[in-house]
Amino acid sequence: MSTDISKDAAPGSSPAGTTRATIAARFERLPLSRWHVTVRLIVGVVTFFEAFDQLLIAYALPELRDEWQLSTGDATAVLTVGSAGMLIGALLSGRLADRYGRVKVIAYCVAASGVASLALTACTSLTPFLALRFLQGLAIGGEVPVAAAFISEITRSFKRGRFVLLYELVFPAGLTIGALVAAWVVPAAGWRVMFAVAAVPGLLAFLVQRKVPESPRWLAERGRLEEAEAVMTEIEAKVSAATGEPLPRPAVPASTAPEPTAAAAATPAERAATGVRGLFTGRYRRRTLVVGVIWFTGYFVNYGVTSWLPSIYKDEYGLTLSDALLYSTVTSVAGLLGCLIVALTVDVLGRRRIFALCLGASAALLLTLAALGAGTPAQVLIWTSLSAVGFFGSNICLYLYTPELYPTRMRALGCSVGGAVNRLGVILGPILVGVVYAAGDSVTAVFVMLGAVAVVGAVVAGTLAEETANRSLEEISP
């Protein structure tokens, strides 16, 4: 078995010849291996528990309302304060990750989230609970988009969609398993036990720091070429050892490779684009606006539905707490199925078609539920669960699509802005559902509003989104 990478490397892959282009070319030749799966697993476990933490509040809310005698306004604040923290955390983490590194930001966010979750178990009133949920939101909102950028940067273009989304499945899996566990634990042991369990994974911060290498693409972009070369060589050695074969040469020697088509057509302003202003320069302006609409509409619908379902089942239809949580869990399980379907088909159907189909189908199903009158809990269960297949599937695809739209120098920032816009949807969805629900005589108006928002997302995606399937990151985003 050969692990001699140097003899198979392209000209220019020595430390003296390391550039952003050579790093990209060397990633493109790496076959999928145990190394990729290991890194994806470690980062995936971290993201899994961040999702687990994020959903707990919806399942703790019915108990919190009874224990602290919360008004509707208080309940809405409980649901949304964490999302406000996630919005700010997402914006901050992108800048930090583009400046200081992806892995360091991921590790610090995981540690902070675990500490906040443990502190929540000691809360006996609303005010400290809201403050800690906000701080926890900062950490969760910071970790998720940076992890998405990192996974994209260690993946080659061929079947990138399937590889990245099979990793991203850990997020809806965390939501689903969190729902299943909470539906059993909260009625039996109380909400504090759930937050104590959610604090344990904060220890994973140490594993991330020790086992996950920094992104060579990011190191090269920052001019840290010797470090990029060292990390890239180590990755190549591990991949070669895992496959039992020497690595192939890059398709085109890096020293003589022509500029990718997209890069060749880039304007000087686009090549220099960086920071928040860069996200609105040249081709990136349209990408930022379009993906922002998809983020907002998808998550508005997602959390407008899932955040209020336990309370709607309990208050509107008179279900017990256990049954309300169980019904809500079915919807989350259906959403996980949608994510799996998208992960397996996204490289064939393409990103744009996935968004249009998923959001369009969700809109049709929610509007059908409204037309039927949402008269029974069984109707709500069936139609929201079918709709969840679509909006969960669309939303998971955003974690693949957004990193593809921006160059390495502002990829984490682009992901974090997308994460911040999704937080706006997560905040406004539950708020407006609460307003409409409180003002109406039935829940029908809620589903009309959610269906209309999904229509907007489907139309924008289907007409304006740019296709990125099976193209290298450097070709898509010069």
Disulfide bonds with the S-S distance in Angstrom:
none
